[in-house]
Amino acid sequence: MDPLQELVDWATSHGVTLNGIAPERIPGRGIGVLATRDIRVDEIVLDVPTNCLRTLSTVPKARLRKLSETGISVHGILAADLALDRSTKYAPWDAVVPRADDFISTPLNWPRELQALLPLQARELLAKQRAKIARDWEAVTTAFPDRLASGKEREKYRYAWLLVNSRTFYYLDAMLRRRRGATSDDHMTLQPVADLFNHGDEDGCHVAFGSDGFEFRATVPYKRGDEVKICYGHHGGDLLLVEYGFVMETNAWDEVALDDVVLARLDARQKERLEEAGFLGQYVLDRETVCHRTQVALRLLCCPVGEWMRFVNGTDGGEASQGAVNALLLELLQECVAQAEDTIELIGRLEDGEQLQRDILIRRWMQIRRLLKTGIASI
């Protein structure tokens, strides 16, 4: 039997309800969820009961106790549970999740030479991700030194960690509420069939959870054969690349970090002023304009301090200095375009890593270049 049909049969036998949808293989794109009939707005297309979720509550108590003693994250616990599980309880589910080789597109698995050429925001996200998995791995090997100490087991855990990283849903139950030190990053669960939905930058289904489980309700109409998607969040391209290993052709929430070029123009005193005002760093250009933080920083370079402070306080609209700000912004965005083009050319000459990795990285930089040129055209 086809593994996808086995998954559907297994899921429905455990109370999952599919209404007008089915998982299918999409040529060139892996697995997705397609409409098997026309679907109206507000129809519930998928219902996943609580008993089908993989959460802290489903981790064997002895395993959970040993792991919890290490201060490991919930992410790390769920990954350890996947890596240590020898049962066949979830076999139909396990049969359709991505294989380890499928994560070749995830920057965590790239050679350092390509990681170094990621955009600024992606590099920062990757650094945090690398630190997080290192902490979790240290905790797991402390809890199970005899079972997960070898290099082979480390790779197995890394694979499980990436599965959890890319396939969980936000979830909060009584156990998570009681967990000391838990943050929103710890509120996660794995669930069958639902983890096969691909991402769309605009909502395709509203996802809600309660004590009975998860409910997926269509927010747009679908024709038979359409792919039904959910939105993983309003994420820019750098986050989608680092966390999920893909880039989108179009993304309503995409943005470009400008910290490199803006901070390079500021002296120590100007940085100090911005920090005191709460505006140091996190400068971005989205699909429409630069953020207010960028306007604040650039204006400090273009007008007297008193005028700048009035702009920060909201008593001056900044009209007098806007022309100078626009001229400086144009110069910075042109500088960013040149950097993007140089990086694209450099990647094209490299032989490090896999061709797929280099292609994804080039596509990301081309997206950034388009955003920058759009920003330039709007000035």
C-alpha positions as CSV (number, residue, x, y, z in Angstrom):
1,M,0.0,0.0,0.0
2,D,1.1,3.5,-0.7
3,P,2.7,5.0,2.5
4,L,0.5,8.1,2.2
5,Q,-2.6,6.0,2.2
6,E,-1.3,4.0,5.1
7,L,-0.8,7.2,7.0
8,V,-4.3,8.4,6.2
9,D,-5.8,5.0,7.3
10,W,-3.7,5.0,10.5
11,A,-4.7,8.6,11.3
12,T,-8.4,8.1,10.7
13,S,-8.3,5.0,12.8
14,H,-7.0,7.2,15.6
15,G,-9.8,9.8,15.2
16,V,-8.2,12.2,12.7
17,T,-10.9,13.6,10.3
18,L,-10.0,14.7,6.8
19,N,-12.7,16.6,5.0
20,G,-12.2,17.3,1.3
21,I,-8.4,17.0,1.4
22,A,-5.8,14.3,1.0
23,P,-2.0,14.3,1.1
24,E,-0.4,13.8,-2.4
25,R,3.0,13.8,-4.0
26,I,3.5,17.1,-6.0
27,P,6.0,16.7,-8.8
28,G,9.2,18.6,-8.0
29,R,7.9,19.7,-4.6
30,G,7.6,16.6,-2.4
31,I,4.4,16.0,-0.5
32,G,1.6,18.5,0.0
33,V,-2.2,18.5,0.8
34,L,-4.6,18.8,-2.1
35,A,-8.4,19.5,-2.2
36,T,-10.3,16.4,-3.3
37,R,-13.4,18.5,-4.0
38,D,-14.4,22.2,-4.0
39,I,-14.0,23.6,-0.5
40,R,-15.9,26.6,0.8
41,V,-14.6,29.3,3.1
42,D,-14.9,28.4,6.8
43,E,-15.2,24.7,6.1
44,I,-13.2,22.5,8.6
45,V,-10.8,20.5,6.4
46,L,-8.9,18.7,9.1
47,D,-9.5,17.8,12.8
48,V,-6.7,16.2,14.8
49,P,-7.7,15.0,18.3
50,T,-5.4,15.4,21.3
51,N,-4.8,11.7,21.5
52,C,-2.9,11.8,18.2
53,L,-0.4,14.6,19.3
54,R,3.2,13.9,20.2
55,T,3.9,16.2,23.2
56,L,5.7,16.1,26.5
57,S,2.8,14.1,27.8
58,T,3.5,11.2,25.3
59,V,7.2,10.9,26.2
60,P,7.8,7.8,28.4
61,K,7.9,9.0,32.0
62,A,11.3,7.5,32.8
63,R,12.8,9.1,29.7
64,L,11.2,12.5,30.4
65,R,12.4,12.5,34.0
66,K,16.0,11.9,33.0
67,L,15.9,14.5,30.3
68,S,14.1,17.1,32.5
69,E,16.9,16.9,35.1
70,T,19.3,18.4,32.5
71,G,17.4,21.6,31.9
72,I,16.9,20.6,28.2
73,S,14.4,22.5,26.0
74,V,11.1,21.0,25.0
75,H,12.4,20.9,21.5
76,G,15.4,18.9,22.7
77,I,13.1,16.5,24.6
78,L,10.8,15.8,21.6
79,A,13.9,15.3,19.4
80,A,15.4,12.8,21.9
81,D,12.1,11.0,22.0
82,L,12.1,10.6,18.3
83,A,15.8,9.5,18.2
84,L,15.4,7.0,21.1
85,D,12.0,5.5,20.1
86,R,12.3,1.9,19.0
87,S,8.5,1.2,18.9
88,T,6.3,0.8,15.8
89,K,3.5,2.9,17.3
90,Y,4.1,5.7,14.9
91,A,5.4,3.7,11.9
92,P,2.9,4.9,9.3
93,W,3.7,8.5,10.4
94,D,7.4,8.0,10.4
95,A,7.3,6.5,6.9
96,V,6.3,9.8,5.3
97,V,8.4,12.4,7.1
98,P,11.4,13.8,5.3
99,R,14.5,11.6,5.3
100,A,17.8,12.9,6.7
101,D,19.0,13.6,3.1
102,D,16.0,15.9,2.6
103,F,17.5,18.4,5.0
104,I,20.5,19.1,2.7
105,S,18.8,22.4,1.9
106,T,18.9,23.5,5.5
107,P,21.8,25.9,6.2
108,L,22.7,24.0,9.4
109,N,23.9,21.2,7.1
110,W,25.8,23.5,4.8
111,P,29.6,23.8,4.8
112,R,31.0,26.8,6.7
113,E,32.1,28.4,3.4
114,L,28.4,28.7,2.3
115,Q,27.1,29.6,5.7
116,A,29.5,32.5,5.8
117,L,27.8,33.9,2.6
118,L,24.3,33.9,4.0
119,P,22.6,37.3,4.4
120,L,23.2,39.0,7.8
121,Q,19.8,38.1,9.3
122,A,20.2,34.4,8.2
123,R,23.6,34.3,9.7
124,E,22.3,35.6,13.0
125,L,19.4,33.1,13.0
126,L,21.8,30.2,12.2
127,A,24.1,31.1,15.0
128,K,21.2,30.9,17.5
129,Q,20.1,27.7,16.0
130,R,23.6,26.2,16.2
131,A,23.9,27.2,19.8
132,K,20.4,25.8,20.7
133,I,21.1,22.3,19.2
134,A,24.5,22.2,20.9
135,R,22.9,22.8,24.3
136,D,20.2,20.2,23.6
137,W,22.8,17.6,22.5
138,E,24.9,18.2,25.6
139,A,21.8,17.7,27.7
140,V,20.8,14.5,25.9
141,T,24.3,13.0,26.2
142,T,24.3,13.9,29.9
143,A,21.0,12.0,30.4
144,F,21.9,9.1,28.2
145,P,25.7,8.8,28.0
146,D,25.6,5.1,26.9
147,R,22.9,5.4,24.2
148,L,23.6,8.7,22.4
149,A,27.4,9.2,22.6
150,S,28.7,8.1,19.2
151,G,29.0,10.2,16.1
152,K,26.4,8.1,14.3
153,E,23.9,8.7,17.2
154,R,24.7,12.4,17.1
155,E,23.7,12.5,13.4
156,K,20.5,10.6,14.3
157,Y,19.7,13.2,16.9
158,R,20.5,16.1,14.6
159,Y,18.1,14.6,12.1
160,A,15.4,14.2,14.8
161,W,16.0,17.8,16.0
162,L,15.5,19.2,12.5
163,L,12.3,17.2,12.1
164,V,11.0,18.8,15.3
165,N,12.3,22.2,14.3
166,S,10.5,22.2,10.9
167,R,7.3,20.2,11.7
168,T,5.9,21.3,15.1
169,F,2.8,23.5,15.8
170,Y,2.3,25.9,18.6
171,Y,0.6,24.2,21.5
172,L,0.0,24.7,25.2
173,D,-1.4,22.1,27.6
174,A,-1.4,21.6,31.4
175,M,2.0,20.0,31.5
176,L,3.6,22.8,29.5
177,R,1.9,25.4,31.8
178,R,3.5,23.7,34.8
179,R,6.9,23.4,33.3
180,R,9.3,25.7,35.2
181,G,11.1,28.2,33.0
182,A,9.1,27.3,29.8
183,T,8.9,30.0,27.2
184,S,6.7,30.3,24.1
185,D,9.5,28.5,22.2
186,D,8.7,25.5,24.3
187,H,5.0,25.4,23.4
188,M,5.2,22.8,20.6
189,T,3.6,19.6,19.4
190,L,4.0,17.2,16.5
191,Q,0.8,16.0,14.8
192,P,0.1,13.6,11.9
193,V,-1.2,14.7,8.5
194,A,-1.2,18.4,9.5
195,D,2.6,18.4,9.3
196,L,2.2,17.7,5.5
197,F,0.7,21.2,4.8
198,N,3.1,23.4,2.9
199,H,3.6,27.0,3.7
200,G,1.8,29.9,2.0
201,D,2.7,33.5,2.9
202,E,-1.0,34.4,3.1
203,D,-3.4,32.4,5.3
204,G,-5.0,29.4,3.6
205,C,-6.4,27.8,6.7
206,H,-7.0,29.1,10.2
207,V,-5.4,26.8,12.7
208,A,-6.9,26.7,16.2
209,F,-6.3,24.3,19.2
210,G,-8.2,23.6,22.4
211,S,-8.5,20.8,24.9
212,D,-10.0,18.5,22.2
213,G,-7.2,19.0,19.7
214,F,-6.5,21.0,16.5
215,E,-8.9,22.3,13.9
216,F,-8.0,23.6,10.4
217,R,-10.6,25.8,8.8
218,A,-10.3,27.1,5.2
219,T,-10.0,30.9,5.0
220,V,-10.2,31.0,1.2
221,P,-12.2,28.9,-1.3
222,Y,-10.4,26.0,-3.0
223,K,-11.2,24.2,-6.2
224,R,-10.7,20.5,-6.6
225,G,-7.0,19.8,-7.2
226,D,-5.8,23.1,-5.6
227,E,-3.1,22.8,-3.0
228,V,-4.3,23.6,0.5
229,K,-1.8,25.5,2.5
230,I,-1.3,27.0,5.9
231,C,0.8,29.9,7.0
232,Y,3.7,28.9,9.2
233,G,3.9,32.6,10.3
234,H,4.6,36.0,8.8
235,H,8.2,35.2,8.2
236,G,10.8,36.8,6.0
237,G,12.9,34.8,3.6
238,D,15.9,34.5,5.9
239,L,13.9,32.7,8.6
240,L,12.2,30.4,6.1
241,L,15.6,29.5,4.7
242,V,17.3,28.8,8.0
243,E,14.4,27.1,9.8
244,Y,12.8,25.2,6.9
245,G,15.4,25.1,4.2
246,F,13.4,26.7,1.4
247,V,12.9,30.1,-0.3
248,M,9.6,31.3,-1.8
249,E,9.3,32.9,-5.2
250,T,7.1,35.6,-3.7
251,N,6.7,36.4,0.0
252,A,4.5,39.2,1.3
253,W,6.5,39.3,4.6
254,D,10.0,39.3,3.1
255,E,12.6,41.9,4.3
256,V,16.2,42.8,4.1
257,A,18.4,43.6,7.1
258,L,20.3,46.9,6.7
259,D,22.3,46.8,10.0
260,D,25.6,46.3,8.2
261,V,25.5,49.4,6.1
262,V,23.7,51.7,8.6
263,L,25.8,50.9,11.6
264,A,29.0,51.4,9.5
265,R,28.0,55.1,9.0
266,L,27.5,55.8,12.7
267,D,30.2,56.9,15.1
268,A,30.4,55.8,18.8
269,R,28.4,58.7,20.1
270,Q,25.7,58.3,17.6
271,K,25.3,54.7,18.4
272,E,25.1,55.6,22.1
273,R,22.3,58.1,21.4
274,L,20.4,55.5,19.4
275,E,20.8,52.9,22.2
276,E,19.6,55.4,24.8
277,A,16.5,56.1,22.7
278,G,15.9,52.4,22.0
279,F,16.7,52.6,18.3
280,L,20.1,50.9,17.9
281,G,20.0,48.1,15.3
282,Q,17.3,46.0,13.7
283,Y,17.1,48.1,10.6
284,V,15.1,46.5,7.8
285,L,13.6,47.2,4.4
286,D,10.4,45.3,3.6
287,R,8.5,45.1,0.4
288,E,7.1,48.6,0.8
289,T,9.6,50.8,2.7
290,V,12.3,51.0,5.3
291,C,11.2,50.6,8.9
292,H,10.8,53.6,11.4
293,R,13.9,52.5,13.2
294,T,15.9,53.0,10.0
295,Q,14.3,56.5,9.5
296,V,15.4,57.4,13.1
297,A,19.0,56.2,12.6
298,L,19.5,57.9,9.2
299,R,18.0,61.1,10.4
300,L,20.6,61.3,13.1
301,L,23.1,61.5,10.3
302,C,21.2,64.2,8.4
303,C,20.0,66.8,10.9
304,P,21.0,68.5,14.2
305,V,20.6,66.5,17.4
306,G,17.9,68.7,18.7
307,E,15.8,68.3,15.5
308,W,16.5,64.5,15.7
309,M,15.3,64.3,19.3
310,R,12.1,66.1,18.4
311,F,11.5,63.5,15.6
312,V,12.2,60.7,18.1
313,N,9.7,62.2,20.6
314,G,7.1,62.7,17.9
315,T,6.9,66.5,18.1
316,D,8.6,66.9,14.6
317,G,7.4,65.0,11.5
318,G,10.9,65.2,10.0
319,E,9.8,66.9,6.8
320,A,12.7,69.3,6.8
321,S,15.3,66.5,6.8
322,Q,13.4,64.0,4.7
323,G,15.2,64.9,1.5
324,A,18.6,64.4,3.0
325,V,17.4,61.1,4.5
326,N,16.1,59.9,1.2
327,A,19.4,60.7,-0.5
328,L,21.4,58.8,2.1
329,L,19.0,55.9,2.0
330,L,19.4,55.7,-1.8
331,E,23.1,55.6,-1.4
332,L,22.9,52.8,1.2
333,L,20.5,50.7,-0.8
334,Q,22.7,51.0,-3.9
335,E,25.6,49.9,-1.8
336,C,23.5,46.9,-0.7
337,V,22.7,46.0,-4.3
338,A,26.4,46.0,-5.2
339,Q,27.1,43.7,-2.3
340,A,24.3,41.4,-3.3
341,E,25.6,41.2,-6.9
342,D,29.1,40.6,-5.8
343,T,27.9,37.8,-3.5
344,I,25.8,36.2,-6.3
345,E,28.9,36.2,-8.6
346,L,31.1,34.7,-5.9
347,I,28.7,31.9,-5.1
348,G,28.5,31.1,-8.8
349,R,32.3,30.5,-8.9
350,L,32.3,28.3,-5.8
351,E,32.4,24.5,-5.7
352,D,31.9,24.1,-1.9
353,G,28.8,22.2,-0.8
354,E,26.1,20.8,-3.0
355,Q,24.8,22.4,-6.2
356,L,21.3,22.5,-4.6
357,Q,22.7,24.5,-1.6
358,R,24.5,27.0,-3.9
359,D,21.4,27.4,-6.0
360,I,19.2,28.1,-3.0
361,L,21.7,30.6,-1.7
362,I,21.8,32.4,-5.0
363,R,18.0,32.5,-5.2
364,R,17.9,34.1,-1.8
365,W,20.4,36.8,-2.7
366,M,18.4,37.4,-6.0
367,Q,15.3,38.0,-3.9
368,I,17.2,40.4,-1.7
369,R,18.4,42.3,-4.8
370,R,14.9,42.6,-6.1
371,L,13.7,44.0,-2.8
372,L,16.5,46.5,-2.7
373,K,15.8,47.6,-6.3
374,T,12.1,48.0,-5.4
375,G,13.1,50.1,-2.5
376,I,15.3,52.2,-4.7
377,A,12.5,52.8,-7.2
378,S,10.2,54.0,-4.5
379,I,12.5,56.7,-3.2
